[in-house]
Protein backbone atom coordinates (compact mmCIF):
# COMPACT_ATOMS: atom_id res chain seq x y z
CA UNK A 1 0.00 0.00 0.00
CA UNK A 2 1.29 3.38 -0.95
CA UNK A 3 1.17 6.46 1.29
CA UNK A 4 -0.46 9.32 -0.47
CA UNK A 5 0.59 11.98 2.04
CA UNK A 6 2.75 12.25 5.09
CA UNK A 7 0.95 13.33 8.23
CA UNK A 8 4.06 15.16 9.42
CA UNK A 9 4.13 17.28 6.29
CA UNK A 10 0.59 18.49 6.95
CA UNK A 11 0.51 18.74 10.75
CA UNK A 12 3.72 20.75 11.25
CA UNK A 13 2.80 23.56 8.80
CA UNK A 14 -0.75 23.59 10.22
CA UNK A 15 0.55 24.02 13.78
CA UNK A 16 2.92 26.76 12.66
CA UNK A 17 0.07 28.65 10.96
CA UNK A 18 -2.20 28.39 13.99
CA UNK A 19 0.44 29.28 16.57
CA UNK A 20 2.18 32.01 14.66
CA UNK A 21 1.61 35.52 15.88
CA UNK A 22 1.94 38.86 14.30
CA UNK A 23 3.54 41.70 16.21
CA UNK A 24 2.18 45.10 15.32
CA UNK A 25 4.56 47.53 16.90
CA UNK A 26 2.69 50.61 15.72
CA UNK A 27 -0.34 49.66 17.85
CA UNK A 28 1.59 49.11 21.09
CA UNK A 29 0.75 50.94 24.29
CA UNK A 30 3.41 52.80 26.19
CA UNK A 31 3.73 51.23 29.64
CA UNK A 32 4.99 54.57 30.99
CA UNK A 33 1.48 56.01 30.52
CA UNK A 34 0.12 53.55 33.07
CA UNK A 35 2.93 53.80 35.61
CA UNK A 36 3.35 56.72 38.02
CA UNK A 37 5.93 59.23 36.91
CA UNK A 38 6.67 60.15 40.54
CA UNK A 39 5.83 58.46 43.85
CA UNK A 40 6.23 60.33 47.14
CA UNK A 41 5.81 58.84 50.61
CA UNK A 42 4.91 61.01 53.60
CA UNK A 43 4.49 63.91 51.20
CA UNK A 44 3.70 67.51 52.06
CA UNK A 45 2.77 69.91 49.28
CA UNK A 46 2.08 73.62 49.67
CA UNK A 47 0.62 76.03 47.12
CA UNK A 48 1.39 79.73 47.34
CA UNK A 49 -0.39 82.66 45.70
CA UNK A 50 1.30 86.07 45.85
CA UNK A 51 3.70 84.74 48.49
CA UNK A 52 0.92 83.50 50.79
CA UNK A 53 0.13 79.83 51.40
CA UNK A 54 -3.27 79.04 49.91
CA UNK A 55 -3.30 75.22 50.17
CA UNK A 56 -1.51 72.41 51.96
CA UNK A 57 -1.78 68.68 51.28
CA UNK A 58 -0.17 65.97 53.40
CA UNK A 59 -0.46 62.33 52.32
CA UNK A 60 0.96 58.91 53.19
CA UNK A 61 1.60 58.34 49.51
CA UNK A 62 1.23 60.60 46.50
CA UNK A 63 1.47 59.33 42.90
CA UNK A 64 1.75 61.63 39.91
CA UNK A 65 1.06 60.38 36.39
CA UNK A 66 2.51 61.78 33.19
CA UNK A 67 -0.21 60.85 30.68
CA UNK A 68 -3.06 63.13 31.72
CA UNK A 69 -1.85 65.25 34.62
CA UNK A 70 -3.54 63.05 37.21
CA UNK A 71 -2.40 62.38 40.77
CA UNK A 72 -3.63 60.15 43.57
CA UNK A 73 -3.11 60.60 47.31
CA UNK A 74 -3.58 57.94 49.97
CA UNK A 75 -4.90 59.19 53.35
CA UNK A 76 -4.59 62.86 52.51
CA UNK A 77 -5.15 65.69 54.97
CA UNK A 78 -5.67 69.09 53.37
CA UNK A 79 -6.12 72.72 54.37
CA UNK A 80 -6.91 75.91 52.48
CA UNK A 81 -6.48 79.55 53.46
CA UNK A 82 -8.26 82.72 52.39
CA UNK A 83 -6.43 85.59 50.70
CA UNK A 84 -6.27 87.35 54.07
CA UNK A 85 -4.37 84.33 55.53
CA UNK A 86 -7.25 82.85 57.58
CA UNK A 87 -7.69 79.08 57.72
CA UNK A 88 -10.79 78.40 55.60
CA UNK A 89 -11.13 74.64 55.09
CA UNK A 90 -9.66 71.43 56.47
CA UNK A 91 -10.43 67.93 55.37
CA UNK A 92 -9.40 64.32 55.07
CA UNK A 93 -10.37 61.14 53.27
CA UNK A 94 -8.86 57.74 52.44
CA UNK A 95 -8.18 58.42 48.75
CA UNK A 96 -8.02 61.59 46.67
CA UNK A 97 -7.96 61.65 42.88
CA UNK A 98 -6.79 64.86 41.20
CA UNK A 99 -7.33 65.68 37.54
CA UNK A 100 -5.28 68.85 37.24
CA UNK A 101 -6.10 69.39 33.55
CA UNK A 102 -9.85 69.53 34.27
CA UNK A 103 -9.50 70.91 37.85
CA UNK A 104 -11.59 68.00 39.23
CA UNK A 105 -10.98 66.51 42.68
CA UNK A 106 -12.68 63.25 43.69
CA UNK A 107 -12.65 62.16 47.34
CA UNK A 108 -13.34 58.61 48.48
CA UNK A 109 -14.11 56.89 51.78
CA UNK A 110 -14.49 58.40 55.25
CA UNK A 111 -14.56 61.99 54.04
CA UNK A 112 -14.67 64.79 56.57
CA UNK A 113 -14.56 68.43 55.49
CA UNK A 114 -14.75 71.45 57.80
CA UNK A 115 -15.39 74.85 56.25
CA UNK A 116 -14.87 77.51 58.91
CA UNK A 117 -16.05 80.54 56.93
CA UNK A 118 -19.50 78.92 56.52
CA UNK A 119 -19.43 76.97 59.81
CA UNK A 120 -20.18 73.71 57.96
CA UNK A 121 -18.98 70.16 58.56
CA UNK A 122 -19.52 67.53 55.82
CA UNK A 123 -19.28 63.73 56.16
CA UNK A 124 -19.56 61.44 53.13
CA UNK A 125 -18.15 58.41 51.34
CA UNK A 126 -17.80 59.86 47.81
CA UNK A 127 -17.61 63.50 46.76
CA UNK A 128 -16.52 65.34 43.63
CA UNK A 129 -15.34 68.95 43.52
CA UNK A 130 -15.16 70.89 40.27
CA UNK A 131 -12.69 73.74 40.73
CA UNK A 132 -13.93 75.53 37.59
CA UNK A 133 -17.57 75.76 38.70
CA UNK A 134 -16.87 75.64 42.47
CA UNK A 135 -19.43 72.83 42.79
CA UNK A 136 -19.20 70.00 45.35
CA UNK A 137 -21.49 67.05 44.64
CA UNK A 138 -22.23 63.43 45.45
CA UNK A 139 -24.00 60.72 43.48
CA UNK A 140 -27.79 60.76 43.51
CA UNK A 141 -27.90 57.71 45.82
CA UNK A 142 -24.92 58.68 48.01
CA UNK A 143 -25.68 59.75 51.59
CA UNK A 144 -24.07 62.95 52.82
CA UNK A 145 -24.29 64.41 56.32
CA UNK A 146 -24.14 68.17 56.95
CA UNK A 147 -23.68 69.72 60.39
CA UNK A 148 -24.13 73.43 60.86
CA UNK A 149 -25.06 75.60 63.86
CA UNK A 150 -27.09 72.99 65.74
CA UNK A 151 -28.49 71.48 62.54
CA UNK A 152 -27.62 67.95 61.49
CA UNK A 153 -28.99 66.75 58.13
CA UNK A 154 -28.46 63.58 56.16
CA UNK A 155 -29.74 63.04 52.65
CA UNK A 156 -29.01 61.91 49.10
CA UNK A 157 -28.40 63.83 45.90
CA UNK A 158 -26.18 66.39 47.62
CA UNK A 159 -24.78 69.41 45.83
CA UNK A 160 -23.17 72.59 47.13
CA UNK A 161 -22.12 75.80 45.44
CA UNK A 162 -18.97 77.66 46.45
CA UNK A 163 -20.26 80.65 44.48
CA UNK A 164 -23.61 81.09 46.26
CA UNK A 165 -22.53 79.36 49.51
CA UNK A 166 -25.64 77.17 49.42
CA UNK A 167 -26.30 73.44 49.46
CA UNK A 168 -29.20 71.15 48.65
CA UNK A 169 -30.36 67.53 48.72
CA UNK A 170 -32.56 66.06 46.02
CA UNK A 171 -34.18 63.36 48.20
CA UNK A 172 -34.16 61.30 51.35
CA UNK A 173 -33.52 64.17 53.77
CA UNK A 174 -33.70 63.58 57.50
CA UNK A 175 -32.38 65.87 60.18
CA UNK A 176 -32.29 67.25 63.67
CA UNK A 177 -32.27 70.87 64.79
CA UNK A 178 -31.08 71.64 68.30
CA UNK A 179 -31.90 75.09 69.62
CA UNK A 180 -30.85 76.58 72.89
CA UNK A 181 -33.50 78.37 74.91
CA UNK A 182 -32.48 81.83 75.92
CA UNK A 183 -32.43 82.35 79.65
CA UNK A 184 -33.54 85.82 80.64
CA UNK A 185 -31.31 87.52 83.17
CA UNK A 186 -32.87 88.02 86.57
N, C-alpha and C positions, 0 to 999 in steps of 0.2 A: 504494500500500500504506500502510496506516495503522499508526502505532506504537501499541502497546497500553500500553507502559510506558516510562519513561525510565530508562536504566541509572544515570544520575547520581542520580536520586531514590531509588534502592534502595541503591546502593553507599555513598554518603556516610553515611546513617544507620546502615548496617551497620558501617562502620568506626568511627563514633563509639561505638556500643554495645560493640564488641569492645575498643577502646582506652581506654574510660573507666575511671577508677579511683575507688575509694571510699576516702576517708581516714577512719579510725576513730581519732580522737584519744584516746578513753578507753582504748585498748589499747596506746598507745605506751610505749616503754621510755625511762627517763630515762638519758641518756648519762652523766650524772654518776656513776651507780652503777658504770660500767665504767671510769671514768678515776680515776687516783690523786687523792686529796684533797690530799696533800702529797708532794713529792719532795725528798729531801735527798741531796746529794753529799758524799762524805767525811764521813759522819755518825759521831758518837760519842754513844751513849746510855748513861746510868748509872741504875741503880735503887738506891734506898736504903731500908733498913728500920731503923727506930729510929735514924736518923742514921748508919748504917753502910752502906757500899757493899756490895750483895749481888750485883750483876750489871753487866757492862759489855759493850756491843756496838759494834764499829767496823765500818763497811761502806763500800764504794765508792759504792754507791747504796742508798737506803732509800726504798721507796714505801709510803705508808699509804693504805688505801681506806676510804671512808665507809660503804659498804653493809653490810658484815658484820664490821667490826673486824679486817680482815686487813691484813697487811703483808708485804712481800717485801724481802729484803736480798741484794744482789749482793756476792760475795766477803767475807762477814762473818768476823770474828774475835771470839770471845766468851770471857768469863771469868766465873766465879762464885766467891763467897767464902762461908765458913761464918759462923755467927753470932759466932764468936770471932775474926773478921777474918783467917782463914787462907785463902790461895788454894786452892780446892778443884778446879776444873775449868777447862781451857782447850780451845778447839776452833776449827775452821775448816771451811769448805766453800765451794763455788762459788755456791750459792743456798740461801737459807733462807726458808721460808714460815711465817708466824706466824698462827694463828687465835686471837686473844686471847679471843674469846667462849667457845671450847671448851677453851682452854689446851692447844692442840696445836701442836707445832713439827715441821716436816718439813724434813730436810736432804737436799741433793742434790749429788752429784758431788765426788769427791776429799775425802771427809770424814775428818778426823782429830780425835779427842777424847782428851784426857788427863785422867784423874781421879786426882788425887794422893792423896786419902784412901784409895782402894782400890788404888793402884799399878797402874792399868789403862790401856792405850792401845788405842783402837779405830780401825780403818780400814774404811771402807765407801763404797759409792756412793749408797745411799739408806737413810735411817733416819727413824723417826718417834718423837717423844717425847710422851707424854701426861702433862702436868703434874698432872692430877687423880689418876691412878693411879700416877705415878712409874715408868711402864713405857717402856723403850726397845726398839724392835723394827724388824726388817727384813722384807721379803717372804719368802715361803717358799723362793723360788729365788734370792734375793740372797745373795751371798757377803760375809761379814764376817770380818775378822781381829782377833783379840784377842791382845795381848801383856801378859804379867804375870809378873814374878819368874822369868825364864828360860824361861817357857812361851810358845810361839807357836802359836796355833790358828787354823784357817780352816775355816769351815763355812757351811751354809745354814740358814734357819729360825731366825735369831738372835732371842733376847729376853733382856732384862735387867730386874731389879727394883731400883729405888732404895730400896724398903722393906726387902727381905731382903738386899740387896747380893749377889745371885747372878745368874748368867747361864746360858743353855743354848742348844744348837743342836738342831734337830730332825733333821738329816741331813747327810750329806756332810762329816763332820768329819775333818780331817787336822791333825797338829800335830807339834811338836818340843819336847822338854823338855831344857834344858841345865842340868846340875848341876855344881857345882864340888866337886871332891874336897877334903876337909879335909886339910891337911898338919899332921901332929903335930909339935909343937915338939921340938927335940932336946935 
